[in-house]
Amino acid sequence: MSRAEGPEAPQAEPTGITHIEIVRVVERLHRRSLDLVRADLIEAGVDDLSPSQVMMLFTIGSSELSVRDLIERGYYLGSNASYSLKRLVEAEYVIRTASERDRRSARIRLSDKGRELCDMIKRNDKTYHQLVARNEAEIRDLETTFRTLKRIEQAWSNAVRYRGIASDE
């Protein structure tokens, strides 16, 4: 069934904001967040990681997971993830071991050094959070924004997965 043949989705009143405008703001927001991480790294004297590699550490988090799981959780391309992961292992932020079940598969987890870096970034993040969430109303606005962005992510994921067929979620 094509988009034209699909069930009619309820039409909201146009707000003048297009999806492309939302994407552009999110893209700029992402770049600014990486700028903040870069500034934190420079201030801490960390020069062996990029901000994107730091974000990969957060994707790993407290878990031990396979490289495949990392790629799926973080929406990384295989070659980019492999390169970044190699750098993280070489710099001793991540521990990579062979899987006990399948020696061809690797398991990864944060080292103490990786956890310490994530803790430092989290402490700084609290300060950045306070810049935009100064009172209860702004905290509620952020929560609403987060839920809206998650809804857009799900709708767009479904649009890609099902080629535009609307979801009832």
N, C-alpha and C positions, 0 to 999 in steps of 0.2 A: 504494500500500500504506500503510495507516495504521500508527501506532505499535503498536496492539493486534495488527495482523496481521503485523508485522515479525518478523525473526528474534530469538530470545531472546538478549539480551546476558548475559554472565556476571554473576551477582550477587555483589558483594563483601559481606562482613559489614558491617552498618550500624555506623558509628562514632559516630553521634549528631550529626555535623556535616552540616548541610544545605547545599545549593548557595546558598540565600538567605543563610545565615550567612557563607559564603565571600565572596559578593558584597558584603555589608555591610562586612566587614573590608577588602576590596580598595578599596571606595569611600572608607572612612576613611583608608586608607593613601595613596590618591591625593590626598585633601585635605591630609593632613599634608605630602606631598611638595611640593605647591604652596605651602604655608605656608613651607617651607624656602627655596624659590626666591624667594618674596616677601621674606623676611628678607634673603637675599643681595642682592636688588635694592636694598632700602632701604639696606643697609650700603654698597653701591657707589654710592649716589646716583643710581640709575637710576629715574626716575619716569615714563618715557614708555611703559612696557610692562607688561602683566600677566604673571603666571606662565604662563598658558596660551599666550600669544604667544611666550614664551621656549621653551616646549616645541615650538611650531611650528618655531622655528629649528632645534631638534634633529632634527625630522622632515625638514627640508630637508637638513641636514648638509652634507657636502662635495659634494653632487650639484648639477647644474643640471637642473631638471625642469619639467615643465608644471604648471600649476595643477591640472589633473585628476589628475596623479600624486600631487601633494601631498595632495589630498582623499582619494584612495584609500589612500595610505600611512598617513595619520594618522587615518582614520575620522572626518573632519570633515564636518559638514553644509555644503553649498555656501555658504549665506548667512553662516554664522559664519566660514568660511574666507576668504571674500571680504573681510569686514570686517577681520578680523585681518591679512590679507595687505596690505590697503590701509594700515593703521596701520604695519606693519613697513616698507613702502616709504617712507611719509612720514617716518618716524623714521630712515631710512637704514640699517636693519639688513639689508634685502633689496634686491637689484637686480632689477628686472623689465624684460625686454626682449621685443620681438615676436619670434616664431619666424621663422627664415629660410624655412622651408618653408611655413608657413601664418601669414600676418600677423594673422589673427584670434586666434591662439593665443599666449599669453604663456609665456615661459620665466622661471624665477626661480632665484636663487642668493644665497648669503649675501654680504654686503659684508664688508670688513675689520672694520668696526664690529660686525657680527653674529658673525663668527668670534671676535673678541676677547671678546665677551660670553659666548659658548658656552664658550670656554676658561676663563674665570673661574668659570662655574658648574661645569664639570668638575673644576676644582681643589677647589672647596668640596665637591663630591660625594664626592671621595676621603675627606675627613674624615668625612662622614656614613656612608660605607661602613665605615670603621674602627670606628664605634660599634656595629655589629651583626656584624662579621666580625673578631673579635679573635684568633681562633686557627684552626687547620686544621679543627677539627670544625665551627665556626660557618661557615666558608667552604663546606664540603661541604653543610651544612644549607641555605645560601642557594642553592647550585647545584641542589640537589634541589627546593627551593621554586620556583625559576625554571622548571625542567623541568615540574613539576607544573602550574604556572599556564599555561604554554604548551600543555600537553596539554588542560587545561580549555578554554582559548580555542579550540583546534582542534575539540574535541568540540562546544562550543556553536555555533561557526560552522557546523559540519556540520549540527547540529540545526536551525538557522535555514534553511540552504541547502536541505536535503533534508527538511525538516519532520519531523525526529525519527528518520529512518532511521539506525541505528547505522553507524559507520564502522569499518573494520578497521585503521585507522592506529594 
